[in-house]
Amino acid sequence: MNKLSFEENLEKLEALVKKLESGENSLDEAVKLYQEGIALAKICHEELKNAEEVIVKLMDSDNLVDFNKE
């Protein structure tokens, strides 16, 4: 189970992308980095989806005032 924060996972993902983009990896290493990147991307996506659900629930509650209404 991944216990890193969203920000830490995103930083790791960004570092992996830079390493892959450098072109200095063997094919085997590039494939491993890609697999790790996909796993991190899925984790980040899930965390963003969960955060969005919380925000939508909060916005749907009657306790909030829409300050953009005229």
Stockholm file with secondary structure:
# STOCKHOLM 1.0

chainA/1-70         MNKLSFEENLEKLEALVKKLESGENSLDEAVKLYQEGIALAKICHEELKNAEEVIVKLMDSDNLVDFNKE
#=GR chainA/1-70 SS CCCSCHHHHHHHHHHHHHHHHHTCSCHHHHHHHHHHHHHHHHHHHHHHHHHHHHHHHHHHSTTCCCTTCC
#=GC SS_cons        CCCSCHHHHHHHHHHHHHHHHHTCSCHHHHHHHHHHHHHHHHHHHHHHHHHHHHHHHHHHSTTCCCTTCC
//
